[in-house]
Amino acid sequence: MKEAVHIGRGPAPRPDLQELVAGVAQGDHEAFAAVYDAVAGPVLGVVRGVLRDRAQSEEVAQEVLVEVWRTAAHYREDRGTVVNWVLTLAHRRAIDRVRSVEAAAARDHKAALLERTPEFDEVTEEVEARIEREQVRRCLRTLTELQRQSVSLAYYRGLTYSEVAELLAVPLGTIKTRLRDGLIRLRDCLGVTA
């Protein structure tokens, strides 16, 4: 293997990151600039590996470097190198961002699903036009709680079987069984002949 040939003064000495972090803990801006230069690239690499989105990766990398500035006093050399400490912060922050984005998307999806469902009272008026109110209520009370939830969402709110399964976080086959059993019990209770 060939060695690198240096013309002039030779290679610049690598900074002692432990000493620099100790300086950062004391509020030394120059020490932080040196730490920043040493770890910014690897931090961005770790974050991009998790997030895959350039803009979010840059934002999270900046958050990590600000956290290094704020928490430099918490670094303990007996637990690992400065680079490992900083990259652990970066990985944790990137994972937190992924979880946050996924949770927000799930909340938005659930809210959109609920906004699409008609109010219970609107559908109840249609049902009352065909069947007497008290008889329907009495028969609904004979259903199990799980059957009543499934029937209410599917027939009173107009959701599809898949939407009911998603909203209740239950497998589709289970929802179909609940609905079938609930409808059979309602039919028998109401005295409807097939």
PEPE-V182414 format. One record per helix or strand. SS is the DSSP state (h for helix, s for strand). FROM is the first residue (numbers start at 1). LEN is the number of residues. If there is no record, write none. Layout:
ss & from & len
SS & FROM & LEN
SS & FROM & LEN
This chain:
ss & from & len
h & 17 & 9
h & 29 & 23
h & 54 & 21
h & 77 & 3
h & 82 & 35
h & 120 & 11
h & 133 & 9
h & 145 & 12
h & 161 & 8
h & 172 & 19
